[in-house]
Amino acid sequence: MTKNIIKFLQKVGSILSLLLLILALTSTSWAINTDIVTNSDGIYQYRTIHNSEGIGKFYLGREIAKVMGHEGAGWLERDSRSYQEKPQNAINNLELKSTDIVADIGAGTGYFTFRISPLVPEGKVLAIDIQPEMLELINFVNHEENITNVETILGDLDNPKIPPSSVDIALLVDTYHEFEYPREMMLGIVEGLKPGGRVVLLEYRSENPMIMIKGLHKMSEKQVKKEMEAVGLVWQDTRDFLPQQHFLVFKKPDISL
Ligand SMILES: C[S@@+](CC[C@H](N)C(=O)[O-])C[C@H]1O[C@@H](n2cnc3c(N)ncnc32)[C@H](O)[C@@H]1O
């Protein structure tokens, strides 16, 4: 009798183990299959397993970084930035004309906006950001210093809200890698550029592991080119004169030529 009970329990045990094994195997393959999901238009992919600095959304093989919150405004204004990143050299290389209309996209605290505005006295700077708290800082400085050629624009995640064909140069400093909708944003920027207008991107160089910036907040020249060419921009130049960032120049083709 006891022997029969033991045999019965052994049988039940093996059946249970088999069931558990099947469950484990099917759930693993289900997890692998569902880890990569492509959205209906095929532009973006989403992964549940991803870098903690990113949002789990991928564009042309790159994971999009989390947006730097307005709480980090002090970091953008740090004194050491002037010698660590040499922003003045970057601004000199923009080769601005006094009449230029410049869009500073992802303007943050206006670190670049307010260094550029005196150089375009007959033009203006459109300071665009998605965080109203950042634009409030810019509006405060505008008011305090009586600056008349800086306009703030509250953009959408997928739309910079630049009037069509209105801008000579779109500047994106340490910003592009954070765009949640990079393709839509860049198409909006291209539309906002005058024919022949330029896009200048500054991105920390991911080719150099000695640049101590989080991985998803750096980009390679190759990846930037791939993503800009995908929206019809034409690469002009990559100048690596800055200590940590690529300085990449692209042009909107002038189809009237
Ligand atoms: C790292 S900060 C850089 C700020 C500034 N360019 C600088 O170098 O001091 C990136 C900024 O991009 C903004 N940003 C992120 N996604 C954006 C979008 N889709 N449109 C406009 N701004 C965006 C963020 O709100 C943030 O202020």
The ligand as an SDF file (V2000), in Angstrom:
LIG
                    3D

 27 29  0  0  0  0  0  0  0  0999 V2000
   21.2380   68.4900  -22.4480 C   0  0  0  0  0  0  0  0  0  0  0  0
   20.1490   69.8270  -22.6580 S   0  0  0  0  0  0  0  0  0  0  0  0
   21.1480   70.9080  -23.6520 C   0  0  0  0  0  0  0  0  0  0  0  0
   20.7230   72.3500  -23.5580 C   0  0  0  0  0  0  0  0  0  0  0  0
   21.5200   73.3620  -24.4020 C   0  0  0  0  0  0  0  0  0  0  0  0
   21.5000   73.0430  -25.7990 N   0  0  0  0  0  0  0  0  0  0  0  0
   22.9260   73.4860  -23.9120 C   0  0  0  0  0  0  0  0  0  0  0  0
   23.8330   72.9460  -24.5580 O   0  0  0  0  0  0  0  0  0  0  0  0
   23.1370   74.1290  -22.8730 O   0  0  0  0  0  0  0  0  0  0  0  0
   18.9680   69.1970  -23.8290 C   0  0  0  0  0  0  0  0  0  0  0  0
   17.7190   70.0480  -23.9550 C   0  0  0  0  0  0  0  0  0  0  0  0
   16.9510   69.5410  -25.0500 O   0  0  0  0  0  0  0  0  0  0  0  0
   15.5930   69.6580  -24.7310 C   0  0  0  0  0  0  0  0  0  0  0  0
   14.8100   68.7560  -25.5910 N   0  0  0  0  0  0  0  0  0  0  0  0
   14.6930   67.4120  -25.5490 C   0  0  0  0  0  0  0  0  0  0  0  0
   13.8380   66.9870  -26.4950 N   0  0  0  0  0  0  0  0  0  0  0  0
   13.4150   68.0780  -27.1710 C   0  0  0  0  0  0  0  0  0  0  0  0
   12.5190   68.2940  -28.2670 C   0  0  0  0  0  0  0  0  0  0  0  0
   11.8810   67.2900  -28.8690 N   0  0  0  0  0  0  0  0  0  0  0  0
   12.3390   69.5610  -28.6990 N   0  0  0  0  0  0  0  0  0  0  0  0
   12.9710   70.6080  -28.1130 C   0  0  0  0  0  0  0  0  0  0  0  0
   13.8090   70.4620  -27.0650 N   0  0  0  0  0  0  0  0  0  0  0  0
   14.0350   69.2170  -26.6000 C   0  0  0  0  0  0  0  0  0  0  0  0
   15.5380   69.3250  -23.2550 C   0  0  0  0  0  0  0  0  0  0  0  0
   14.3450   69.7980  -22.6690 O   0  0  0  0  0  0  0  0  0  0  0  0
   16.8080   70.0030  -22.7340 C   0  0  0  0  0  0  0  0  0  0  0  0
   16.5410   71.3130  -22.3090 O   0  0  0  0  0  0  0  0  0  0  0  0
  1  2  1  0
  2  3  1  0
  2 10  1  0
  3  4  1  0
  4  5  1  0
  5  6  1  0
  5  7  1  0
  7  8  2  0
  7  9  1  0
 10 11  1  0
 11 12  1  0
 11 26  1  0
 12 13  1  0
 13 14  1  0
 13 24  1  0
 14 15  1  0
 14 23  1  0
 15 16  2  0
 16 17  1  0
 17 18  1  0
 17 23  2  0
 18 19  1  0
 18 20  2  0
 20 21  1  0
 21 22  2  0
 22 23  1  0
 24 25  1  0
 24 26  1  0
 26 27  1  0
M  CHG  2   2   1   9  -1
M  END
$$$$
